[in-house]
Amino acid sequence: FFKVLYRLGMDPLGDDGLNCAVLKYFNDEVNVLKGIGGDGIPQFIDTLKIRDSLGRISKCIVMEHFSGRSFADLIREDANVSEGVCLDYLVQSLEIVDRIHTTKIRPTVVRDIKPSHIIVRENGRIGLIDFGTATSDINQTLGQTMAVGTPGYAPLEQLAGYPVPASDIYALGRTFYRLLAGHSVNEADMAKRDLDFSKIPNASPKLIYILRKMTEEKVGDRYQ
Protein backbone atom coordinates (compact mmCIF):
# COMPACT_ATOMS: atom_id res chain seq x y z
CA PHE A 1 0.00 0.00 0.00
CA PHE A 2 1.05 3.62 -0.16
CA LYS A 3 1.27 6.45 2.35
CA VAL A 4 2.79 9.90 2.83
CA LEU A 5 6.13 8.92 4.32
CA TYR A 6 7.11 12.31 5.66
CA ARG A 7 6.35 16.00 5.40
CA LEU A 8 9.24 18.36 4.73
CA GLY A 9 8.97 21.76 6.42
CA MET A 10 10.48 24.79 4.70
CA ASP A 11 11.74 28.19 5.84
CA PRO A 12 9.97 31.13 4.18
CA LEU A 13 12.92 31.85 1.86
CA GLY A 14 13.85 31.20 -1.73
CA ASP A 15 11.63 30.46 -4.72
CA ASP A 16 7.93 30.51 -3.86
CA GLY A 17 8.71 30.79 -0.16
CA LEU A 18 10.77 27.58 -0.05
CA ASN A 19 14.32 27.37 1.25
CA CYS A 20 16.44 26.78 -1.85
CA ALA A 21 18.99 24.46 -0.22
CA VAL A 22 16.36 22.21 1.35
CA LEU A 23 14.29 22.33 -1.82
CA LYS A 24 17.27 21.01 -3.78
CA TYR A 25 17.47 17.93 -1.53
CA PHE A 26 13.73 17.46 -1.88
CA ASN A 27 13.89 17.61 -5.68
CA ASP A 28 16.96 15.35 -5.78
CA GLU A 29 15.09 12.68 -3.85
CA VAL A 30 12.09 12.98 -6.14
CA ASN A 31 14.34 12.60 -9.20
CA VAL A 32 16.08 9.54 -7.76
CA LEU A 33 12.81 7.83 -6.89
CA LYS A 34 11.31 8.62 -10.30
CA GLY A 35 14.29 7.09 -12.04
CA ILE A 36 14.90 3.92 -10.05
CA GLY A 37 11.96 3.29 -7.69
CA GLY A 38 10.76 -0.30 -7.32
CA ASP A 39 12.37 -3.66 -6.39
CA GLY A 40 13.91 -2.61 -3.08
CA ILE A 41 13.54 1.15 -3.61
CA PRO A 42 10.26 2.93 -2.75
CA GLN A 43 8.13 3.77 -5.76
CA PHE A 44 7.48 7.49 -6.23
CA ILE A 45 3.78 8.43 -6.31
CA ASP A 46 3.45 12.20 -6.19
CA THR A 47 4.43 15.44 -4.47
CA LEU A 48 2.12 17.75 -2.55
CA LYS A 49 2.53 21.38 -1.52
CA ILE A 50 0.75 22.44 1.66
CA ARG A 51 0.35 25.97 3.05
CA ASP A 52 -0.68 26.31 6.70
CA SER A 53 -2.78 29.05 8.31
CA LEU A 54 0.33 31.20 8.84
CA GLY A 55 1.29 30.99 5.19
CA ARG A 56 4.19 28.61 5.75
CA ILE A 57 4.77 26.09 2.98
CA SER A 58 5.63 22.42 3.33
CA LYS A 59 6.18 19.87 0.62
CA CYS A 60 5.39 16.18 0.89
CA ILE A 61 6.76 13.22 -1.00
CA VAL A 62 4.18 10.48 -1.44
CA MET A 63 5.91 7.15 -1.96
CA GLU A 64 5.58 3.44 -1.36
CA HIS A 65 5.75 2.42 2.29
CA PHE A 66 7.95 -0.53 3.29
CA SER A 67 6.54 -2.44 6.26
CA GLY A 68 9.20 -4.19 8.30
CA ARG A 69 12.10 -3.54 10.65
CA SER A 70 15.20 -1.49 9.97
CA PHE A 71 18.71 -2.68 10.78
CA ALA A 72 18.63 -0.08 13.57
CA ASP A 73 15.60 -1.90 15.02
CA LEU A 74 17.41 -5.24 14.80
CA ILE A 75 20.46 -3.77 16.55
CA ARG A 76 18.31 -2.34 19.37
CA GLU A 77 16.57 -5.70 19.73
CA ASP A 78 19.94 -7.50 19.76
CA ALA A 79 18.49 -9.76 17.08
CA ASN A 80 21.68 -11.84 16.66
CA VAL A 81 21.47 -12.14 12.87
CA SER A 82 23.20 -15.28 11.60
CA GLU A 83 25.99 -15.10 9.05
CA GLY A 84 23.91 -16.84 6.41
CA VAL A 85 21.07 -14.35 6.79
CA CYS A 86 23.56 -11.48 6.90
CA LEU A 87 25.15 -12.59 3.62
CA ASP A 88 21.71 -12.82 2.02
CA TYR A 89 20.92 -9.28 3.16
CA LEU A 90 24.32 -8.09 1.94
CA VAL A 91 23.86 -9.55 -1.55
CA GLN A 92 20.40 -7.98 -1.82
CA SER A 93 21.73 -4.61 -0.61
CA LEU A 94 24.63 -4.67 -3.06
CA GLU A 95 22.26 -5.44 -5.93
CA ILE A 96 20.11 -2.43 -5.01
CA VAL A 97 23.11 -0.13 -4.67
CA ASP A 98 24.59 -1.36 -7.95
CA ARG A 99 21.30 -0.58 -9.72
CA ILE A 100 21.36 2.93 -8.24
CA HIS A 101 24.96 3.44 -9.40
CA THR A 102 24.46 2.12 -12.92
CA THR A 103 20.95 3.18 -13.93
CA LYS A 104 21.02 4.79 -17.38
CA ILE A 105 18.45 7.42 -16.39
CA ARG A 106 20.35 9.03 -13.49
CA PRO A 107 23.39 7.22 -12.07
CA THR A 108 23.45 8.21 -8.40
CA VAL A 109 25.57 8.01 -5.25
CA VAL A 110 23.34 7.52 -2.19
CA ARG A 111 25.72 9.15 0.36
CA ASP A 112 23.74 8.19 3.48
CA ILE A 113 23.58 4.42 3.89
CA LYS A 114 23.27 3.46 7.57
CA PRO A 115 21.29 1.03 9.78
CA SER A 116 18.12 3.14 9.95
CA HIS A 117 17.93 3.34 6.14
CA ILE A 118 17.94 -0.41 5.40
CA ILE A 119 14.63 -2.18 5.96
CA VAL A 120 14.01 -5.92 6.24
CA ARG A 121 10.55 -6.06 4.72
CA GLU A 122 7.82 -8.44 5.82
CA ASN A 123 8.54 -10.66 2.81
CA GLY A 124 12.19 -10.98 3.81
CA ARG A 125 13.41 -8.72 1.03
CA ILE A 126 15.68 -5.76 1.68
CA GLY A 127 14.57 -2.18 1.06
CA LEU A 128 16.70 0.95 0.95
CA ILE A 129 15.05 4.23 1.96
CA ASP A 130 15.76 7.97 2.27
CA PHE A 131 17.49 9.45 -0.78
CA GLY A 132 17.42 13.06 0.39
CA THR A 133 21.23 13.33 0.22
CA ALA A 134 21.69 11.35 -3.01
CA THR A 135 23.65 13.03 -5.79
CA SER A 136 23.99 12.37 -9.50
CA ASP A 137 27.45 14.01 -9.56
CA ILE A 138 28.66 10.49 -10.29
CA ASN A 139 28.78 11.62 -13.94
CA GLN A 140 31.26 14.39 -13.17
CA THR A 141 34.99 13.80 -13.36
CA LEU A 142 35.79 17.01 -11.49
CA GLY A 143 33.92 19.16 -9.02
CA GLN A 144 33.08 19.16 -5.36
CA THR A 145 29.65 18.48 -3.87
CA MET A 146 28.32 19.54 -0.47
CA ALA A 147 29.84 17.36 2.25
CA VAL A 148 27.02 15.21 3.66
CA GLY A 149 26.69 11.84 5.35
CA THR A 150 26.49 10.25 8.78
CA PRO A 151 29.67 10.17 10.93
CA GLY A 152 30.80 6.61 11.45
CA TYR A 153 29.40 5.51 8.09
CA ALA A 154 30.56 8.12 5.55
CA PRO A 155 34.14 7.74 4.22
CA LEU A 156 36.69 10.52 4.22
CA GLU A 157 36.41 11.38 0.51
CA GLN A 158 32.67 11.88 0.89
CA LEU A 159 33.07 14.07 3.96
CA ALA A 160 35.51 16.13 1.91
CA GLY A 161 32.80 16.60 -0.72
CA TYR A 162 34.01 14.10 -3.34
CA PRO A 163 31.65 11.08 -3.21
CA VAL A 164 32.12 8.17 -5.60
CA PRO A 165 30.23 4.86 -5.93
CA ALA A 166 32.78 3.18 -3.65
CA SER A 167 31.71 5.64 -0.93
CA ASP A 168 28.40 3.76 -0.73
CA ILE A 169 30.28 0.44 -0.57
CA TYR A 170 32.18 1.77 2.45
CA ALA A 171 28.97 2.87 4.19
CA LEU A 172 27.32 -0.46 3.43
CA GLY A 173 30.27 -2.39 4.86
CA ARG A 174 30.16 -0.37 8.06
CA THR A 175 26.41 -0.81 8.30
CA PHE A 176 26.74 -4.59 8.14
CA TYR A 177 29.59 -4.54 10.64
CA ARG A 178 27.29 -2.64 13.02
CA LEU A 179 24.50 -5.17 12.44
CA LEU A 180 26.78 -8.11 13.28
CA ALA A 181 28.46 -6.40 16.24
CA GLY A 182 25.12 -5.53 17.85
CA HIS A 183 25.39 -4.22 21.40
CA SER A 184 29.14 -4.89 21.59
CA VAL A 185 29.80 -1.55 19.86
CA ASN A 186 28.18 1.88 20.04
CA GLU A 187 28.17 4.97 17.85
CA ALA A 188 31.34 6.25 19.54
CA ASP A 189 33.08 3.04 18.42
CA MET A 190 31.70 3.54 14.91
CA ALA A 191 33.17 7.05 14.77
CA LYS A 192 36.67 5.55 14.92
CA ARG A 193 38.33 5.10 11.54
CA ASP A 194 39.54 1.56 12.38
CA LEU A 195 36.87 -1.03 13.12
CA ASP A 196 37.50 -3.65 15.81
CA PHE A 197 36.64 -6.91 14.07
CA SER A 198 37.15 -8.85 17.30
CA LYS A 199 33.69 -7.49 18.18
CA ILE A 200 32.18 -9.96 15.68
CA PRO A 201 33.90 -13.18 16.85
CA ASN A 202 31.33 -15.48 15.24
CA ALA A 203 31.93 -14.11 11.75
CA SER A 204 33.90 -16.33 9.40
CA PRO A 205 37.29 -15.21 8.05
CA LYS A 206 35.68 -14.90 4.60
CA LEU A 207 33.00 -12.49 5.83
CA ILE A 208 35.53 -10.46 7.82
CA TYR A 209 37.69 -10.20 4.68
CA ILE A 210 34.69 -8.93 2.68
CA LEU A 211 33.80 -6.31 5.30
CA ARG A 212 37.43 -5.21 5.68
CA LYS A 213 37.75 -4.69 1.95
CA MET A 214 34.45 -2.81 1.77
CA THR A 215 35.60 -0.44 4.52
CA GLU A 216 39.16 0.28 3.40
CA GLU A 217 40.12 3.94 3.86
CA LYS A 218 41.61 4.27 0.38
CA VAL A 219 38.97 4.29 -2.36
CA GLY A 220 41.07 2.18 -4.70
CA ASP A 221 41.44 -0.59 -2.12
CA ARG A 222 37.68 -1.16 -1.85
CA TYR A 223 35.38 -3.19 -4.08
CA GLN A 224 34.38 -1.02 -7.02
BALOBA-1460 file (C-alpha; in Angstrom, 3 decimals):
// residues 224
<rec num="1" residu="f" x="0.000" y="0.000" z="0.000"/>
<rec num="2" residu="f" x="1.046" y="3.617" z="-0.159"/>
<rec num="3" residu="k" x="1.272" y="6.449" z="2.351"/>
<rec num="4" residu="v" x="2.793" y="9.902" z="2.832"/>
<rec num="5" residu="l" x="6.130" y="8.918" z="4.318"/>
<rec num="6" residu="y" x="7.111" y="12.306" z="5.658"/>
<rec num="7" residu="r" x="6.353" y="15.997" z="5.395"/>
<rec num="8" residu="l" x="9.240" y="18.360" z="4.729"/>
<rec num="9" residu="g" x="8.971" y="21.760" z="6.420"/>
<rec num="10" residu="m" x="10.484" y="24.790" z="4.695"/>
<rec num="11" residu="d" x="11.742" y="28.190" z="5.838"/>
<rec num="12" residu="p" x="9.967" y="31.128" z="4.183"/>
<rec num="13" residu="l" x="12.916" y="31.846" z="1.865"/>
<rec num="14" residu="g" x="13.847" y="31.200" z="-1.735"/>
<rec num="15" residu="d" x="11.634" y="30.462" z="-4.722"/>
<rec num="16" residu="d" x="7.926" y="30.512" z="-3.862"/>
<rec num="17" residu="g" x="8.714" y="30.786" z="-0.164"/>
<rec num="18" residu="l" x="10.770" y="27.584" z="-0.053"/>
<rec num="19" residu="n" x="14.324" y="27.374" z="1.254"/>
<rec num="20" residu="c" x="16.440" y="26.784" z="-1.850"/>
<rec num="21" residu="a" x="18.990" y="24.455" z="-0.223"/>
<rec num="22" residu="v" x="16.355" y="22.207" z="1.354"/>
<rec num="23" residu="l" x="14.285" y="22.332" z="-1.820"/>
<rec num="24" residu="k" x="17.271" y="21.010" z="-3.776"/>
<rec num="25" residu="y" x="17.473" y="17.926" z="-1.531"/>
<rec num="26" residu="f" x="13.734" y="17.465" z="-1.880"/>
<rec num="27" residu="n" x="13.890" y="17.610" z="-5.681"/>
<rec num="28" residu="d" x="16.956" y="15.353" z="-5.782"/>
<rec num="29" residu="e" x="15.095" y="12.679" z="-3.846"/>
<rec num="30" residu="v" x="12.094" y="12.976" z="-6.140"/>
<rec num="31" residu="n" x="14.338" y="12.597" z="-9.200"/>
<rec num="32" residu="v" x="16.079" y="9.540" z="-7.763"/>
<rec num="33" residu="l" x="12.805" y="7.834" z="-6.889"/>
<rec num="34" residu="k" x="11.310" y="8.622" z="-10.298"/>
<rec num="35" residu="g" x="14.294" y="7.092" z="-12.044"/>
<rec num="36" residu="i" x="14.898" y="3.925" z="-10.045"/>
<rec num="37" residu="g" x="11.961" y="3.287" z="-7.691"/>
<rec num="38" residu="g" x="10.762" y="-0.300" z="-7.315"/>
<rec num="39" residu="d" x="12.370" y="-3.658" z="-6.388"/>
<rec num="40" residu="g" x="13.906" y="-2.607" z="-3.075"/>
<rec num="41" residu="i" x="13.544" y="1.148" z="-3.606"/>
<rec num="42" residu="p" x="10.264" y="2.933" z="-2.755"/>
<rec num="43" residu="q" x="8.129" y="3.769" z="-5.760"/>
<rec num="44" residu="f" x="7.479" y="7.486" z="-6.226"/>
<rec num="45" residu="i" x="3.776" y="8.425" z="-6.311"/>
<rec num="46" residu="d" x="3.451" y="12.197" z="-6.191"/>
<rec num="47" residu="t" x="4.430" y="15.444" z="-4.466"/>
<rec num="48" residu="l" x="2.123" y="17.754" z="-2.552"/>
<rec num="49" residu="k" x="2.530" y="21.384" z="-1.523"/>
<rec num="50" residu="i" x="0.750" y="22.437" z="1.664"/>
<rec num="51" residu="r" x="0.354" y="25.968" z="3.051"/>
<rec num="52" residu="d" x="-0.683" y="26.309" z="6.698"/>
<rec num="53" residu="s" x="-2.780" y="29.046" z="8.314"/>
<rec num="54" residu="l" x="0.331" y="31.197" z="8.841"/>
<rec num="55" residu="g" x="1.292" y="30.992" z="5.187"/>
<rec num="56" residu="r" x="4.193" y="28.614" z="5.755"/>
<rec num="57" residu="i" x="4.772" y="26.094" z="2.984"/>
<rec num="58" residu="s" x="5.634" y="22.423" z="3.333"/>
<rec num="59" residu="k" x="6.183" y="19.868" z="0.624"/>
<rec num="60" residu="c" x="5.385" y="16.176" z="0.894"/>
<rec num="61" residu="i" x="6.757" y="13.223" z="-1.002"/>
<rec num="62" residu="v" x="4.177" y="10.477" z="-1.444"/>
<rec num="63" residu="m" x="5.914" y="7.152" z="-1.961"/>
<rec num="64" residu="e" x="5.575" y="3.440" z="-1.359"/>
<rec num="65" residu="h" x="5.746" y="2.425" z="2.293"/>
<rec num="66" residu="f" x="7.949" y="-0.534" z="3.285"/>
<rec num="67" residu="s" x="6.541" y="-2.443" z="6.258"/>
<rec num="68" residu="g" x="9.196" y="-4.193" z="8.303"/>
<rec num="69" residu="r" x="12.103" y="-3.537" z="10.651"/>
<rec num="70" residu="s" x="15.205" y="-1.489" z="9.973"/>
<rec num="71" residu="f" x="18.709" y="-2.677" z="10.779"/>
<rec num="72" residu="a" x="18.628" y="-0.079" z="13.569"/>
<rec num="73" residu="d" x="15.605" y="-1.895" z="15.025"/>
<rec num="74" residu="l" x="17.414" y="-5.238" z="14.802"/>
<rec num="75" residu="i" x="20.455" y="-3.765" z="16.554"/>
<rec num="76" residu="r" x="18.312" y="-2.339" z="19.372"/>
<rec num="77" residu="e" x="16.572" y="-5.696" z="19.732"/>
<rec num="78" residu="d" x="19.943" y="-7.500" z="19.763"/>
<rec num="79" residu="a" x="18.490" y="-9.758" z="17.079"/>
<rec num="80" residu="n" x="21.681" y="-11.839" z="16.658"/>
<rec num="81" residu="v" x="21.467" y="-12.136" z="12.866"/>
<rec num="82" residu="s" x="23.195" y="-15.275" z="11.604"/>
<rec num="83" residu="e" x="25.992" y="-15.097" z="9.052"/>
<rec num="84" residu="g" x="23.907" y="-16.844" z="6.412"/>
<rec num="85" residu="v" x="21.068" y="-14.346" z="6.789"/>
<rec num="86" residu="c" x="23.556" y="-11.477" z="6.897"/>
<rec num="87" residu="l" x="25.148" y="-12.592" z="3.619"/>
<rec num="88" residu="d" x="21.710" y="-12.817" z="2.016"/>
<rec num="89" residu="y" x="20.918" y="-9.276" z="3.158"/>
<rec num="90" residu="l" x="24.320" y="-8.091" z="1.935"/>
<rec num="91" residu="v" x="23.864" y="-9.549" z="-1.545"/>
<rec num="92" residu="q" x="20.401" y="-7.977" z="-1.815"/>
<rec num="93" residu="s" x="21.727" y="-4.609" z="-0.614"/>
<rec num="94" residu="l" x="24.629" y="-4.672" z="-3.059"/>
<rec num="95" residu="e" x="22.257" y="-5.443" z="-5.926"/>
<rec num="96" residu="i" x="20.110" y="-2.428" z="-5.007"/>
<rec num="97" residu="v" x="23.110" y="-0.125" z="-4.671"/>
<rec num="98" residu="d" x="24.589" y="-1.356" z="-7.951"/>
<rec num="99" residu="r" x="21.305" y="-0.584" z="-9.717"/>
<rec num="100" residu="i" x="21.363" y="2.927" z="-8.241"/>
<rec num="101" residu="h" x="24.961" y="3.442" z="-9.401"/>
<rec num="102" residu="t" x="24.463" y="2.119" z="-12.916"/>
<rec num="103" residu="t" x="20.954" y="3.183" z="-13.933"/>
<rec num="104" residu="k" x="21.025" y="4.794" z="-17.378"/>
<rec num="105" residu="i" x="18.452" y="7.419" z="-16.393"/>
<rec num="106" residu="r" x="20.348" y="9.027" z="-13.494"/>
<rec num="107" residu="p" x="23.390" y="7.216" z="-12.065"/>
<rec num="108" residu="t" x="23.451" y="8.209" z="-8.404"/>
<rec num="109" residu="v" x="25.571" y="8.006" z="-5.253"/>
<rec num="110" residu="v" x="23.342" y="7.524" z="-2.193"/>
<rec num="111" residu="r" x="25.717" y="9.153" z="0.359"/>
<rec num="112" residu="d" x="23.739" y="8.188" z="3.481"/>
<rec num="113" residu="i" x="23.576" y="4.417" z="3.894"/>
<rec num="114" residu="k" x="23.272" y="3.465" z="7.573"/>
<rec num="115" residu="p" x="21.288" y="1.031" z="9.776"/>
<rec num="116" residu="s" x="18.117" y="3.137" z="9.948"/>
<rec num="117" residu="h" x="17.930" y="3.337" z="6.142"/>
<rec num="118" residu="i" x="17.938" y="-0.407" z="5.403"/>
<rec num="119" residu="i" x="14.627" y="-2.183" z="5.961"/>
<rec num="120" residu="v" x="14.014" y="-5.922" z="6.241"/>
<rec num="121" residu="r" x="10.554" y="-6.056" z="4.722"/>
<rec num="122" residu="e" x="7.824" y="-8.439" z="5.825"/>
<rec num="123" residu="n" x="8.537" y="-10.659" z="2.805"/>
<rec num="124" residu="g" x="12.194" y="-10.978" z="3.806"/>
<rec num="125" residu="r" x="13.405" y="-8.717" z="1.029"/>
<rec num="126" residu="i" x="15.683" y="-5.761" z="1.678"/>
<rec num="127" residu="g" x="14.565" y="-2.183" z="1.059"/>
<rec num="128" residu="l" x="16.703" y="0.955" z="0.952"/>
<rec num="129" residu="i" x="15.051" y="4.234" z="1.962"/>
<rec num="130" residu="d" x="15.760" y="7.967" z="2.271"/>
<rec num="131" residu="f" x="17.487" y="9.445" z="-0.782"/>
<rec num="132" residu="g" x="17.416" y="13.061" z="0.386"/>
<rec num="133" residu="t" x="21.226" y="13.333" z="0.217"/>
<rec num="134" residu="a" x="21.694" y="11.349" z="-3.008"/>
<rec num="135" residu="t" x="23.654" y="13.025" z="-5.789"/>
<rec num="136" residu="s" x="23.988" y="12.370" z="-9.500"/>
<rec num="137" residu="d" x="27.453" y="14.015" z="-9.560"/>
<rec num="138" residu="i" x="28.658" y="10.487" z="-10.294"/>
<rec num="139" residu="n" x="28.782" y="11.617" z="-13.935"/>
<rec num="140" residu="q" x="31.263" y="14.392" z="-13.174"/>
<rec num="141" residu="t" x="34.986" y="13.803" z="-13.360"/>
<rec num="142" residu="l" x="35.786" y="17.011" z="-11.491"/>
<rec num="143" residu="g" x="33.925" y="19.158" z="-9.019"/>
<rec num="144" residu="q" x="33.083" y="19.163" z="-5.358"/>
<rec num="145" residu="t" x="29.654" y="18.485" z="-3.866"/>
<rec num="146" residu="m" x="28.322" y="19.536" z="-0.469"/>
<rec num="147" residu="a" x="29.839" y="17.359" z="2.252"/>
<rec num="148" residu="v" x="27.021" y="15.212" z="3.660"/>
<rec num="149" residu="g" x="26.689" y="11.841" z="5.352"/>
<rec num="150" residu="t" x="26.490" y="10.254" z="8.781"/>
<rec num="151" residu="p" x="29.665" y="10.172" z="10.934"/>
<rec num="152" residu="g" x="30.796" y="6.607" z="11.449"/>
<rec num="153" residu="y" x="29.403" y="5.508" z="8.091"/>
<rec num="154" residu="a" x="30.560" y="8.118" z="5.554"/>
<rec num="155" residu="p" x="34.141" y="7.743" z="4.218"/>
<rec num="156" residu="l" x="36.688" y="10.519" z="4.216"/>
<rec num="157" residu="e" x="36.409" y="11.375" z="0.513"/>
<rec num="158" residu="q" x="32.667" y="11.881" z="0.889"/>
<rec num="159" residu="l" x="33.067" y="14.068" z="3.965"/>
<rec num="160" residu="a" x="35.514" y="16.130" z="1.912"/>
<rec num="161" residu="g" x="32.798" y="16.603" z="-0.721"/>
<rec num="162" residu="y" x="34.007" y="14.098" z="-3.336"/>
<rec num="163" residu="p" x="31.654" y="11.080" z="-3.211"/>
<rec num="164" residu="v" x="32.118" y="8.170" z="-5.600"/>
<rec num="165" residu="p" x="30.231" y="4.864" z="-5.933"/>
<rec num="166" residu="a" x="32.782" y="3.180" z="-3.652"/>
<rec num="167" residu="s" x="31.714" y="5.635" z="-0.933"/>
<rec num="168" residu="d" x="28.405" y="3.758" z="-0.727"/>
<rec num="169" residu="i" x="30.278" y="0.438" z="-0.573"/>
<rec num="170" residu="y" x="32.178" y="1.767" z="2.448"/>
<rec num="171" residu="a" x="28.972" y="2.870" z="4.191"/>
<rec num="172" residu="l" x="27.316" y="-0.458" z="3.428"/>
<rec num="173" residu="g" x="30.274" y="-2.388" z="4.864"/>
<rec num="174" residu="r" x="30.164" y="-0.373" z="8.063"/>
<rec num="175" residu="t" x="26.405" y="-0.810" z="8.303"/>
<rec num="176" residu="f" x="26.739" y="-4.585" z="8.142"/>
<rec num="177" residu="y" x="29.591" y="-4.544" z="10.642"/>
<rec num="178" residu="r" x="27.293" y="-2.642" z="13.020"/>
<rec num="179" residu="l" x="24.501" y="-5.166" z="12.440"/>
<rec num="180" residu="l" x="26.778" y="-8.107" z="13.279"/>
<rec num="181" residu="a" x="28.461" y="-6.403" z="16.239"/>
<rec num="182" residu="g" x="25.123" y="-5.530" z="17.855"/>
<rec num="183" residu="h" x="25.387" y="-4.219" z="21.397"/>
<rec num="184" residu="s" x="29.139" y="-4.892" z="21.588"/>
<rec num="185" residu="v" x="29.800" y="-1.548" z="19.855"/>
<rec num="186" residu="n" x="28.181" y="1.882" z="20.041"/>
<rec num="187" residu="e" x="28.165" y="4.971" z="17.846"/>
<rec num="188" residu="a" x="31.341" y="6.251" z="19.541"/>
<rec num="189" residu="d" x="33.075" y="3.044" z="18.421"/>
<rec num="190" residu="m" x="31.700" y="3.536" z="14.914"/>
<rec num="191" residu="a" x="33.165" y="7.045" z="14.765"/>
<rec num="192" residu="k" x="36.671" y="5.548" z="14.918"/>
<rec num="193" residu="r" x="38.332" y="5.097" z="11.538"/>
<rec num="194" residu="d" x="39.537" y="1.563" z="12.385"/>
<rec num="195" residu="l" x="36.869" y="-1.028" z="13.122"/>
<rec num="196" residu="d" x="37.502" y="-3.652" z="15.806"/>
<rec num="197" residu="f" x="36.640" y="-6.906" z="14.067"/>
<rec num="198" residu="s" x="37.148" y="-8.846" z="17.299"/>
<rec num="199" residu="k" x="33.685" y="-7.487" z="18.181"/>
<rec num="200" residu="i" x="32.177" y="-9.955" z="15.675"/>
<rec num="201" residu="p" x="33.904" y="-13.178" z="16.847"/>
<rec num="202" residu="n" x="31.325" y="-15.477" z="15.239"/>
<rec num="203" residu="a" x="31.927" y="-14.111" z="11.754"/>
<rec num="204" residu="s" x="33.901" y="-16.334" z="9.397"/>
<rec num="205" residu="p" x="37.290" y="-15.208" z="8.047"/>
<rec num="206" residu="k" x="35.677" y="-14.901" z="4.600"/>
<rec num="207" residu="l" x="33.002" y="-12.490" z="5.828"/>
<rec num="208" residu="i" x="35.531" y="-10.459" z="7.817"/>
<rec num="209" residu="y" x="37.691" y="-10.199" z="4.684"/>
<rec num="210" residu="i" x="34.692" y="-8.926" z="2.685"/>
<rec num="211" residu="l" x="33.797" y="-6.309" z="5.297"/>
<rec num="212" residu="r" x="37.431" y="-5.213" z="5.682"/>
<rec num="213" residu="k" x="37.751" y="-4.689" z="1.945"/>
<rec num="214" residu="m" x="34.446" y="-2.807" z="1.766"/>
<rec num="215" residu="t" x="35.595" y="-0.438" z="4.521"/>
<rec num="216" residu="e" x="39.165" y="0.283" z="3.398"/>
<rec num="217" residu="e" x="40.118" y="3.939" z="3.864"/>
<rec num="218" residu="k" x="41.610" y="4.275" z="0.377"/>
<rec num="219" residu="v" x="38.969" y="4.293" z="-2.358"/>
<rec num="220" residu="g" x="41.074" y="2.178" z="-4.697"/>
<rec num="221" residu="d" x="41.440" y="-0.589" z="-2.117"/>
<rec num="222" residu="r" x="37.677" y="-1.163" z="-1.854"/>
<rec num="223" residu="y" x="35.384" y="-3.193" z="-4.075"/>
<rec num="224" residu="q" x="34.377" y="-1.022" z="-7.021"/>
